[in-house]
């Protein structure tokens, strides 16, 4: 999924879990807390990443670009 697709799903009320590399070089998966056209933040830590930083961290070696979309009632 592209950043735009992730944002659209989040805006439609879906829970989104993304896989990415942290700035410390550690693979991570997190539930999105907030996302807009410019930045993204996560529920397990509130460090904000810019859109470009997030896209770069998703492309790190060894990181699958998986996105889990959870529908809820």
N, CA, C and O atoms as a GROMACS GRO file, in nm:
protein
  292
    1UNK      N    1   0.085  -0.119   0.000
    1UNK     CA    2   0.000   0.000   0.000
    1UNK      C    3   0.089   0.125   0.000
    1UNK      O    4   0.193   0.128   0.066
    2UNK      N    5   0.047   0.222  -0.072
    2UNK     CA    6   0.119   0.349  -0.073
    2UNK      C    7   0.084   0.429   0.053
    2UNK      O    8  -0.012   0.398   0.123
    3UNK      N    9   0.162   0.532   0.079
    3UNK     CA   10   0.135   0.621   0.192
    3UNK      C   11  -0.006   0.677   0.179
    3UNK      O   12  -0.081   0.681   0.277
    4UNK      N   13  -0.043   0.721   0.060
    4UNK     CA   14  -0.177   0.775   0.035
    4UNK      C   15  -0.284   0.673   0.068
    4UNK      O   16  -0.384   0.706   0.131
    5UNK      N   17  -0.266   0.547   0.024
    5UNK     CA   18  -0.364   0.442   0.052
    5UNK      C   19  -0.377   0.415   0.201
    5UNK      O   20  -0.487   0.394   0.252
    6UNK      N   21  -0.263   0.417   0.271
    6UNK     CA   22  -0.264   0.398   0.416
    6UNK      C   23  -0.343   0.512   0.482
    6UNK      O   24  -0.426   0.489   0.569
    7UNK      N   25  -0.316   0.633   0.438
    7UNK     CA   26  -0.385   0.749   0.494
    7UNK      C   27  -0.536   0.742   0.467
    7UNK      O   28  -0.615   0.772   0.556
    8UNK      N   29  -0.574   0.702   0.348
    8UNK     CA   30  -0.716   0.691   0.314
    8UNK      C   31  -0.786   0.587   0.402
    8UNK      O   32  -0.896   0.612   0.451
    9UNK      N   33  -0.723   0.472   0.420
    9UNK     CA   34  -0.781   0.367   0.505
    9UNK      C   35  -0.797   0.418   0.648
    9UNK      O   36  -0.901   0.396   0.711
   10UNK      N   37  -0.694   0.485   0.700
   10UNK     CA   38  -0.700   0.542   0.835
   10UNK      C   39  -0.813   0.644   0.844
   10UNK      O   40  -0.889   0.644   0.941
   11UNK      N   41  -0.825   0.730   0.745
   11UNK     CA   42  -0.930   0.832   0.744
   11UNK      C   43  -1.069   0.772   0.738
   11UNK      O   44  -1.166   0.836   0.777
   12UNK      N   45  -1.080   0.648   0.689
   12UNK     CA   46  -1.209   0.579   0.684
   12UNK      C   47  -1.233   0.496   0.809
   12UNK      O   48  -1.321   0.410   0.811
   13UNK      N   49  -1.155   0.520   0.915
   13UNK     CA   50  -1.181   0.459   1.044
   13UNK      C   51  -1.121   0.322   1.066
   13UNK      O   52  -1.157   0.254   1.162
   14UNK      N   53  -1.032   0.279   0.979
   14UNK     CA   54  -0.970   0.148   0.995
   14UNK      C   55  -0.846   0.159   1.084
   14UNK      O   56  -0.777   0.261   1.084
   15UNK      N   57  -0.819   0.052   1.160
   15UNK     CA   58  -0.695   0.043   1.235
   15UNK      C   59  -0.588  -0.005   1.138
   15UNK      O   60  -0.611  -0.098   1.061
   16UNK      N   61  -0.471   0.058   1.140
   16UNK     CA   62  -0.364   0.026   1.046
   16UNK      C   63  -0.236  -0.007   1.123
   16UNK      O   64  -0.192   0.072   1.206
   17UNK      N   65  -0.179  -0.123   1.096
   17UNK     CA   66  -0.050  -0.162   1.152
   17UNK      C   67   0.050  -0.163   1.037
   17UNK      O   68   0.027  -0.228   0.934
   18UNK      N   69   0.160  -0.092   1.054
   18UNK     CA   70   0.262  -0.083   0.950
   18UNK      C   71   0.395  -0.139   1.001
   18UNK      O   72   0.423  -0.136   1.120
   19UNK      N   73   0.475  -0.189   0.909
   19UNK     CA   74   0.609  -0.240   0.938
   19UNK      C   75   0.709  -0.140   0.881
   19UNK      O   76   0.694  -0.094   0.768
   20UNK      N   77   0.811  -0.106   0.960
   20UNK     CA   78   0.911  -0.008   0.918
   20UNK      C   79   1.035  -0.024   1.006
   20UNK      O   80   1.033  -0.100   1.103
   21UNK      N   81   1.140   0.046   0.972
   21UNK     CA   82   1.264   0.046   1.049
   21UNK      C   83   1.267   0.175   1.131
   21UNK      O   84   1.243   0.283   1.076
   22UNK      N   85   1.295   0.166   1.262
   22UNK     CA   86   1.303   0.287   1.344
   22UNK      C   87   1.429   0.365   1.308
   22UNK      O   88   1.515   0.315   1.236
   23UNK      N   89   1.439   0.487   1.357
   23UNK     CA   90   1.559   0.568   1.334
   23UNK      C   91   1.681   0.505   1.399
   23UNK      O   92   1.795   0.536   1.362
   24UNK      N   93   1.658   0.415   1.496
   24UNK     CA   94   1.768   0.346   1.562
   24UNK      C   95   1.809   0.219   1.487
   24UNK      O   96   1.897   0.146   1.532
   25UNK      N   97   1.745   0.193   1.372
   25UNK     CA   98   1.780   0.078   1.291
   25UNK      C   99   1.720  -0.053   1.337
   25UNK      O  100   1.771  -0.160   1.306
   26UNK      N  101   1.610  -0.044   1.411
   26UNK     CA  102   1.543  -0.163   1.462
   26UNK      C  103   1.412  -0.183   1.386
   26UNK      O  104   1.332  -0.090   1.376
   27UNK      N  105   1.392  -0.304   1.333
   27UNK     CA  106   1.266  -0.334   1.266
   27UNK      C  107   1.151  -0.324   1.366
   27UNK      O  108   1.166  -0.365   1.481
   28UNK      N  109   1.039  -0.270   1.323
   28UNK     CA  110   0.928  -0.247   1.414
   28UNK      C  111   0.797  -0.258   1.339
   28UNK      O  112   0.792  -0.241   1.217
   29UNK      N  113   0.692  -0.288   1.412
   29UNK     CA  114   0.556  -0.279   1.359
   29UNK      C  115   0.475  -0.202   1.462
   29UNK      O  116   0.489  -0.224   1.582
   30UNK      N  117   0.391  -0.112   1.414
   30UNK     CA  118   0.317  -0.025   1.504
   30UNK      C  119   0.179   0.005   1.449
   30UNK      O  120   0.156   0.007   1.328
   31UNK      N  121   0.087   0.027   1.542
   31UNK     CA  122  -0.046   0.076   1.510
   31UNK      C  123  -0.034   0.227   1.489
   31UNK      O  124   0.026   0.298   1.570
   32UNK      N  125  -0.092   0.276   1.381
   32UNK     CA  126  -0.087   0.419   1.352
   32UNK      C  127  -0.177   0.494   1.449
   32UNK      O  128  -0.292   0.457   1.471
   33UNK      N  129  -0.122   0.600   1.507
   33UNK     CA  130  -0.197   0.690   1.596
   33UNK      C  131  -0.256   0.806   1.516
   33UNK      O  132  -0.369   0.847   1.539
   34UNK      N  133  -0.176   0.857   1.422
   34UNK     CA  134  -0.218   0.972   1.343
   34UNK      C  135  -0.141   0.972   1.212
   34UNK      O  136  -0.024   0.932   1.207
   35UNK      N  137  -0.207   1.017   1.105
   35UNK     CA  138  -0.141   1.030   0.975
   35UNK      C  139  -0.209   1.141   0.897
   35UNK      O  140  -0.332   1.152   0.897
   36UNK      N  141  -0.128   1.222   0.830
   36UNK     CA  142  -0.181   1.322   0.738
   36UNK      C  143  -0.088   1.330   0.617
   36UNK      O  144  -0.001   1.244   0.600
   37UNK      N  145  -0.104   1.431   0.536
   37UNK     CA  146  -0.026   1.441   0.413
   37UNK      C  147   0.123   1.459   0.438
   37UNK      O  148   0.205   1.432   0.350
   38UNK      N  149   0.160   1.505   0.559
   38UNK     CA  150   0.298   1.540   0.586
   38UNK      C  151   0.369   1.453   0.688
   38UNK      O  152   0.491   1.442   0.685
   39UNK      N  153   0.294   1.389   0.781
   39UNK     CA  154   0.360   1.314   0.887
   39UNK      C  155   0.274   1.201   0.941
   39UNK      O  156   0.154   1.193   0.916
   40UNK      N  157   0.340   1.113   1.016
   40UNK     CA  158   0.276   0.995   1.073
   40UNK      C  159   0.330   0.975   1.214
   40UNK      O  160   0.447   1.000   1.241
   41UNK      N  161   0.242   0.929   1.306
   41UNK     CA  162   0.286   0.893   1.441
   41UNK      C  163   0.219   0.762   1.480
   41UNK      O  164   0.124   0.718   1.417
   42UNK      N  165   0.272   0.700   1.585
   42UNK     CA  166   0.234   0.564   1.621
   42UNK      C  167   0.189   0.554   1.766
   42UNK      O  168   0.229   0.636   1.849
   43UNK      N  169   0.107   0.454   1.797
   43UNK     CA  170   0.053   0.436   1.932
   43UNK      C  171   0.158   0.393   2.034
   43UNK      O  172   0.145   0.427   2.151
   44UNK      N  173   0.260   0.319   1.993
   44UNK     CA  174   0.357   0.269   2.090
   44UNK      C  175   0.465   0.372   2.125
   44UNK      O  176   0.539   0.354   2.221
   45UNK      N  177   0.475   0.477   2.048
   45UNK     CA  178   0.561   0.592   2.079
   45UNK      C  179   0.509   0.708   1.997
   45UNK      O  180   0.455   0.687   1.888
   46UNK      N  181   0.523   0.825   2.047
   46UNK     CA  182   0.462   0.939   1.979
   46UNK      C  183   0.563   1.022   1.900
   46UNK      O  184   0.537   1.138   1.867
   47UNK      N  185   0.679   0.960   1.870
   47UNK     CA  186   0.773   1.026   1.781
   47UNK      C  187   0.709   1.041   1.644
   47UNK      O  188   0.653   0.945   1.591
   48UNK      N  189   0.717   1.158   1.589
   48UNK     CA  190   0.657   1.184   1.459
   48UNK      C  191   0.762   1.163   1.351
   48UNK      O  192   0.877   1.203   1.366
   49UNK      N  193   0.721   1.099   1.242
   49UNK     CA  194   0.805   1.086   1.123
   49UNK      C  195   0.739   1.164   1.011
   49UNK      O  196   0.617   1.164   0.997
   50UNK      N  197   0.821   1.231   0.932
   50UNK     CA  198   0.764   1.294   0.813
   50UNK      C  199   0.726   1.182   0.715
   50UNK      O  200   0.770   1.068   0.728
   51UNK      N  201   0.645   1.217   0.618
   51UNK     CA  202   0.608   1.121   0.514
   51UNK      C  203   0.732   1.064   0.448
   51UNK      O  204   0.743   0.943   0.431
   52UNK      N  205   0.827   1.151   0.412
   52UNK     CA  206   0.948   1.105   0.344
   52UNK      C  207   1.033   1.015   0.432
   52UNK      O  208   1.087   0.915   0.384
   53UNK      N  209   1.046   1.049   0.560
   53UNK     CA  210   1.122   0.964   0.653
   53UNK      C  211   1.058   0.826   0.664
   53UNK      O  212   1.127   0.724   0.661
   54UNK      N  213   0.926   0.824   0.678
   54UNK     CA  214   0.855   0.697   0.690
   54UNK      C  215   0.875   0.611   0.566
   54UNK      O  216   0.904   0.492   0.577
   55UNK      N  217   0.860   0.670   0.448
   55UNK     CA  218   0.879   0.595   0.325
   55UNK      C  219   1.022   0.541   0.316
   55UNK      O  220   1.043   0.429   0.270
   56UNK      N  221   1.118   0.620   0.358
   56UNK     CA  222   1.258   0.575   0.358
   56UNK      C  223   1.277   0.460   0.456
   56UNK      O  224   1.344   0.362   0.423
   57UNK      N  225   1.219   0.470   0.574
   57UNK     CA  226   1.235   0.366   0.676
   57UNK      C  227   1.163   0.237   0.635
   57UNK      O  228   1.203   0.128   0.677
   58UNK      N  229   1.058   0.246   0.556
   58UNK     CA  230   0.988   0.127   0.507
   58UNK      C  231   1.071   0.052   0.404
   58UNK      O  232   1.047  -0.067   0.380
   59UNK      N  233   1.168   0.119   0.342
   59UNK     CA  234   1.248   0.056   0.238
   59UNK      C  235   1.382   0.006   0.290
   59UNK      O  236   1.468  -0.034   0.211
   60UNK      N  237   1.402   0.007   0.422
   60UNK     CA  238   1.528  -0.039   0.480
   60UNK      C  239   1.549  -0.188   0.452
   60UNK      O  240   1.452  -0.262   0.438
   61UNK      N  241   1.675  -0.230   0.442
   61UNK     CA  242   1.707  -0.371   0.419
   61UNK      C  243   1.642  -0.457   0.526
   61UNK      O  244   1.648  -0.426   0.645
   62UNK      N  245   1.580  -0.566   0.484
   62UNK     CA  246   1.521  -0.662   0.576
   62UNK      C  247   1.382  -0.627   0.625
   62UNK      O  248   1.323  -0.703   0.701
   63UNK      N  249   1.328  -0.515   0.582
   63UNK     CA  250   1.194  -0.475   0.625
   63UNK      C  251   1.095  -0.508   0.514
   63UNK      O  252   1.110  -0.463   0.400
   64UNK      N  253   0.994  -0.588   0.548
   64UNK     CA  254   0.888  -0.611   0.451
   64UNK      C  255   0.796  -0.490   0.458
   64UNK      O  256   0.778  -0.431   0.564
   65UNK      N  257   0.739  -0.454   0.349
   65UNK     CA  258   0.655  -0.334   0.344
   65UNK      C  259   0.510  -0.370   0.373
   65UNK      O  260   0.418  -0.315   0.312
   66UNK      N  261   0.490  -0.463   0.466
   66UNK     CA  262   0.355  -0.507   0.499
   66UNK      C  263   0.274  -0.399   0.567
   66UNK      O  264   0.327  -0.315   0.640
   67UNK      N  265   0.146  -0.403   0.541
   67UNK     CA  266   0.049  -0.318   0.609
   67UNK      C  267  -0.069  -0.408   0.644
   67UNK      O  268  -0.120  -0.481   0.559
   68UNK      N  269  -0.111  -0.403   0.770
   68UNK     CA  270  -0.227  -0.480   0.814
   68UNK      C  271  -0.340  -0.381   0.836
   68UNK      O  272  -0.327  -0.287   0.915
   69UNK      N  273  -0.452  -0.402   0.767
   69UNK     CA  274  -0.569  -0.316   0.780
   69UNK      C  275  -0.674  -0.395   0.855
   69UNK      O  276  -0.714  -0.504   0.814
   70UNK      N  277  -0.720  -0.338   0.968
   70UNK     CA  278  -0.817  -0.406   1.054
   70UNK      C  279  -0.948  -0.330   1.050
   70UNK      O  280  -0.956  -0.212   1.086
   71UNK      N  281  -1.051  -0.399   1.006
   71UNK     CA  282  -1.186  -0.341   1.007
   71UNK      C  283  -1.244  -0.364   1.145
   71UNK      O  284  -1.221  -0.468   1.206
   72UNK      N  285  -1.318  -0.268   1.194
   72UNK     CA  286  -1.383  -0.285   1.324
   72UNK      C  287  -1.526  -0.233   1.316
   72UNK      O  288  -1.561  -0.154   1.228
   73UNK      N  289  -1.606  -0.281   1.409
   73UNK     CA  290  -1.747  -0.243   1.407
   73UNK      C  291  -1.772  -0.118   1.486
   73UNK      O  292  -1.886  -0.071   1.494
   0.00000   0.00000   0.00000
